[in-house]
Amino acid sequence: MIFRIFLCLCAALVITEIAVHRHVIFSWEGWPGFYALWGFVSLFAIVILGKYLGRLIRRDEDYYDD
Amino acid sequence: MISLPPGIIILVGALALPLLPRSAQAIGALALPAISLAQLLFLSEGVFPGIELAGLSLLQVRVDPLSLAFGYIFHIAAFIAALYALHVRDTVQHVTAMLYVGSAIGAVFAGDLITLFIYWEITALASVFLIFASRTQRAYQAGIRYLIVQIGSGVLLLAGILLHYHDSGSLSFDQLIGPDGNLSDASAGVWLIFAAFGIKCAFPLLHNWLQDAYPQATVTGAVFLSAFTTKLAVYALARGFPGTEVLIGIGVVMTLFPIFFAVIENDLRKVLCYSLNNQLGFMVVGVGIGTELALNGAVAHAFVHILYKALLFMSMGAVLYRTGTIRASDLGGLYRSMPWTAAFCIVGAMSISAFPLFSGFVAKSLTMSAVAEGYYMLTFIGLLIASAGVMEHSGIKIPYFAFFGHDSGIRCKEAPWHMCLAMGAAAVLCIAIGWFPQPLYALLPYPVVYQPYADFGHSVTQLQLLLFAALAFVVLKRTGMYPAEQASVNLDTDWLYRRAAPRVIRRIVAASRQVWQAFLWTGSELGRTLMRLVLNHYGPEGTLARAWPTGSMVLWVAVLLGASLILFYL
């Protein structure tokens, strides 16, 4: 239920974007849905990359204690 | 009273705190920032001479918009943190916390570099006791490492100041970098000062003292630590190195790399440290661009950041105080027990993520528009990724894993009233600044024409960025792709000096011990051989010590005489 409301909110934001005037400096900023997609992809990529980083650097909690 | 240098009241007051009965020390510590702030409000702008020493004017005080902005927020942060620490009955913590606060304020108003150095070192020496005060072995060791790094920064600073004085003949703390902002043209002294500031500002690869030490501090100590040391470094950079181009690159890297570490970190206060590092990056970018808008952005960011970062540290501190743990893997579902703390934490999380109508938004927008107006496209893209990263670790991870997520089954009391009051005050400021940014803008060093809510599209796109990032989190969680929290420690650059360096040194020691032993063995063998030779000739059994019979002597004399007789006749 909460998830659906959240999805509707996201969809509403993308629709609102069309209605409002936007001040853009870089042309790609003005592409419809750019920020939405950018936010989604960035967080997705950060978590996945972080996961792989974790495989490299994760150690037991008492690693430094001996 | 008005002519006193700012910070002195707190420093002297801190030393007088032990005279109070133990139960009144916390109230005394709360009163000090309030009295000092009252004094600050009456200060007029300008440079005030200090004491003359060997022809140099030392302990100069400079009051200008830049130092005032930091001065105000340092006082507010000190007051809130002292309120949060009202339950503490530990003289050491109260005294050192106030010495730390007073010296940080003194440093911000330092007009000359020697004064800056003195306060710089007092902040290091005083603050380490907030880590030691945990009184655990881990905290003690982390504190020692912290102290070595901080004192190292001070030594670099002093060396830099002396070289700079030798080159330029000036000790005043003004812009140190040339007008072209090119660090490679600067003198060695300026380089050393830059490095000293860089250590305290947690530049990439110099950063790890922060994540190493702060999570070991006491519940209340971490709140103090989060506010002062690194922001003093941001102030020092804004004063000495505005427009230094290399800072832009350094800042972008600072915003990006900690977010990956924050994803996998289990200690939630350490997550906040990585987040702190990432936030410093935004300020460093602002200082690096160096336009009026960008410097305003950096100062505004530092101002609001101190509030919401302290708020987040307070909420995690309250969780640690009540539950005894801060591991994400052990926590969850605490909103049932600590609803107020959860609500304050969410305000802090939304502020740091820069939701419109929260304080982070009105400050970060200044820096972002300065970046865009300067057409720093790669920087802009980097900061957009970093913004999604902030949303991940501070916006979602901190509140979600502590207060929501899977129910840990922990049932505890709500945080004490004074902690709730301190968190509430910070939360109200975060929201108030978000709604009414003008009073904050009025404090900034340069006039602000920027209006964050004039462009409604900017608010919409910012909300899109944040909510779709949150959507990605939900998707990752639902599909089980989000890495599970587990009790662990993650390697960072501290591995170099906690593991690699000791190993190398141990090997070098072992190898040199072997060489030394081989040397000793060779020496003793040589000596033994020599002694054997000597003994062979001179020893009791030696050739020269043999007792010869008189008969053989007579025989030899006869031989010699005979030989000389023969020689005589030849």
Contacts between the chains, C-beta under 8 A, distances in Angstrom:
chain1	res1	chain2	res2	distance
A	3	B	474	6.6
A	6	B	467	7.7
A	6	B	470	7.6
A	6	B	471	7.0
A	6	B	474	7.1
A	7	B	471	7.5
A	9	B	467	6.5
A	10	B	464	7.8
A	10	B	467	5.3
A	10	B	468	6.1
A	10	B	471	5.7
A	13	B	460	6.4
A	13	B	463	5.7
A	13	B	464	5.0
A	13	B	467	6.3
A	14	B	464	6.8
A	16	B	460	5.4
A	17	B	457	7.3
A	17	B	460	5.5
A	17	B	461	6.9
A	17	B	464	6.8
A	20	B	456	5.1
A	20	B	457	4.7
A	20	B	460	5.8
A	21	B	456	7.7
A	21	B	457	5.9
A	22	B	455	7.4
A	22	B	457	3.3
A	22	B	458	7.5
A	22	B	460	7.7
A	22	B	461	6.9
A	23	B	455	4.8
A	23	B	457	6.3
A	23	B	458	6.9
A	25	B	372	4.2
A	25	B	373	6.9
A	25	B	375	7.6
A	26	B	372	6.9
A	26	B	377	6.1
A	26	B	380	6.9
A	29	B	461	7.8
A	33	B	464	7.8
A	34	B	461	7.8
A	35	B	461	4.1
A	35	B	462	7.4
A	35	B	464	4.3
A	35	B	465	4.6
A	35	B	468	7.6
A	36	B	464	4.3
A	36	B	465	7.3
A	36	B	467	7.9
A	36	B	468	4.4
A	37	B	468	7.2
A	38	B	384	6.0
A	38	B	388	7.4
A	38	B	465	6.3
A	38	B	468	7.9
A	39	B	388	5.3
A	39	B	391	7.5
A	39	B	464	6.4
A	39	B	465	3.8
A	39	B	466	6.4
A	39	B	467	7.3
A	39	B	468	3.9
A	39	B	469	4.0
A	39	B	472	7.3
A	40	B	468	4.2
A	40	B	469	6.5
A	40	B	471	6.0
A	40	B	472	4.6
A	41	B	472	7.6
A	42	B	384	7.1
A	42	B	385	4.8
A	42	B	387	8.0
A	42	B	388	3.5
A	42	B	389	7.2
A	42	B	469	6.5
A	42	B	472	7.9
A	43	B	388	4.8
A	43	B	389	7.6
A	43	B	391	6.6
A	43	B	392	5.3
A	43	B	469	4.0
A	43	B	470	7.8
A	43	B	472	4.1
A	43	B	473	6.1
A	44	B	472	4.5
A	44	B	475	7.6
A	44	B	476	6.8
A	46	B	259	5.7
A	46	B	260	6.6
A	46	B	263	6.3
A	46	B	385	7.5
A	46	B	388	6.6
A	46	B	389	5.4
A	46	B	392	5.7
A	47	B	263	5.6
A	47	B	392	6.7
A	47	B	472	7.6
A	47	B	473	7.5
A	47	B	476	5.5
A	47	B	481	7.5
A	47	B	482	6.2
A	47	B	483	7.2
A	48	B	481	7.3
A	49	B	260	5.8
A	50	B	259	7.6
A	50	B	260	4.5
A	50	B	261	7.7
A	50	B	262	7.8
A	50	B	263	3.0
A	50	B	264	5.3
A	50	B	483	7.0
A	51	B	263	7.3
A	51	B	264	7.2
A	51	B	481	7.8
A	51	B	483	4.6
A	53	B	260	5.1
A	53	B	261	7.4
A	53	B	263	7.7
A	53	B	264	6.4
A	54	B	263	7.5
A	54	B	264	3.8
A	54	B	483	5.9
A	54	B	490	7.1
A	57	B	264	7.8
A	57	B	490	4.9
A	57	B	491	4.1
A	57	B	492	7.5
A	58	B	264	6.5
A	58	B	486	8.0
A	58	B	488	4.8
A	58	B	489	7.8
A	58	B	490	5.8
A	59	B	488	6.4
A	59	B	489	5.4
A	59	B	490	7.2
A	59	B	491	6.3
A	60	B	488	6.7
A	60	B	489	7.1
A	61	B	487	4.9
A	61	B	488	5.9
A	61	B	489	5.4
A	63	B	489	5.2
A	64	B	489	6.8
A	64	B	498	5.6
A	64	B	499	7.4
A	65	B	138	7.7
